[in-house]
Amino acid sequence: MPRKKGQPRRAQKYGLWGRSGAERFSLYVAEELVPELEQALLNGQALQQLVREMGVRYTQILRSERSERQSKQQSNSRRKKS
């Protein structure tokens, strides 16, 4: 809705909500903090993505090392039987 000349500008209201453990929360965010908070949230999302990628890579490395150990154990047990 357009404001009439001379009327004070209404401050926009911002909120942040989410979960902490099993509890929900909501916070009022002052307008001047919004840009900083938006950047922090973007940084957090990027960090989460990196952690997920690292988890996948780490799991692949562990699997690879495990199968190498199993292959060595199988070849060693075959040699002992011969």
Secondary structure, 3 states (H helix, E strand, C coil): CCCCCCCCCCCCCEEEEEEECCEEEEEEECHHHHHHHHHHHHHHHHHHHHHHHHHHHHHHHHHHHHHHHHHHHHHHHHHHHC
